[in-house]
Amino acid sequence: MKLKEKYPWMNWRTVHWIALGCILAGMVLAGIGVLVASLDSHSWRDVVAHFDIISFGDANALAFPDAPEPPMPPSSPTLS
């Protein structure tokens, strides 16, 4: 059985269209990768916050809370 009989869709035209589609998809994915890499982000939360994908109404919903201030040591009496 010849290859042309087994796969009638496989001709030069369809192979070239598939190859062009793969090249185009690779270029799109590379472009998305460059855009994401160029973000000044340190975690996935920063990327999500940058694109505002999960907009729950609060812009700081994904931000980490501020650390509490350390307690002040008791003041010692001064020697005079």
C-alpha positions as CSV (number, residue, x, y, z in Angstrom):
1,M,0.0,0.0,0.0
2,K,1.4,3.4,-1.0
3,L,1.6,6.2,1.4
4,K,-0.7,8.3,-0.8
5,E,-3.4,5.6,-0.6
6,K,-3.1,5.3,3.1
7,Y,-3.1,9.0,3.9
8,P,-4.8,10.8,1.0
9,W,-4.8,14.2,2.8
10,M,-1.0,14.1,3.0
11,N,0.2,16.1,0.0
12,W,2.7,18.9,-0.3
13,R,0.0,21.6,0.1
14,T,-1.4,20.3,3.4
15,V,2.1,19.6,4.8
16,H,3.2,23.1,4.0
17,W,0.0,24.6,5.6
18,I,0.6,22.5,8.7
19,A,4.2,23.6,8.8
20,L,3.2,27.3,8.4
21,G,0.6,26.9,11.2
22,C,3.2,25.4,13.5
23,I,5.7,28.2,12.8
24,L,3.0,30.9,13.4
25,A,1.9,29.2,16.7
26,G,5.5,29.1,17.8
27,M,6.0,32.8,17.0
28,V,2.9,33.7,18.9
29,L,3.9,31.6,22.0
30,A,7.4,33.1,21.8
31,G,5.9,36.6,21.7
32,I,3.8,35.9,24.7
33,G,6.8,34.5,26.5
34,V,8.8,37.6,25.8
35,L,6.0,39.8,27.1
36,V,5.6,37.9,30.3
37,A,9.4,37.8,30.8
38,S,9.6,41.5,30.3
39,L,7.3,42.2,33.2
40,D,8.9,43.3,36.4
41,S,7.3,40.4,38.4
42,H,8.6,38.2,41.2
43,S,5.8,35.7,41.3
44,W,2.7,34.6,39.5
45,R,0.6,36.9,41.6
46,D,2.4,39.9,40.1
47,V,1.7,38.7,36.6
48,V,-2.0,38.1,37.4
49,A,-2.2,41.5,39.1
50,H,-0.5,43.2,36.1
51,F,-3.1,41.8,33.6
52,D,-6.0,42.2,36.1
53,I,-7.3,38.8,35.1
54,I,-9.2,38.1,38.4
55,S,-10.6,41.6,39.0
56,F,-12.6,41.1,42.2
57,G,-12.9,44.9,42.7
58,D,-10.0,45.2,45.1
59,A,-6.7,46.1,43.4
60,N,-4.8,44.9,46.5
61,A,-6.5,41.5,46.7
62,L,-3.4,39.7,45.6
63,A,-1.0,41.8,47.5
64,F,0.7,40.5,50.6
65,P,-0.2,42.2,53.8
66,D,2.3,44.4,55.5
67,A,4.3,43.0,58.3
68,P,3.5,44.3,61.7
69,E,5.8,46.7,63.3
70,P,8.1,45.2,65.9
71,P,7.2,46.1,69.5
72,M,9.2,49.0,71.0
73,P,11.5,47.9,73.9
74,P,10.5,49.4,77.3
75,S,12.4,52.6,77.9
76,S,15.1,52.2,80.5
77,P,15.5,54.8,83.2
78,T,18.3,57.2,82.5
79,L,21.1,57.5,85.0
80,S,21.8,61.0,86.2
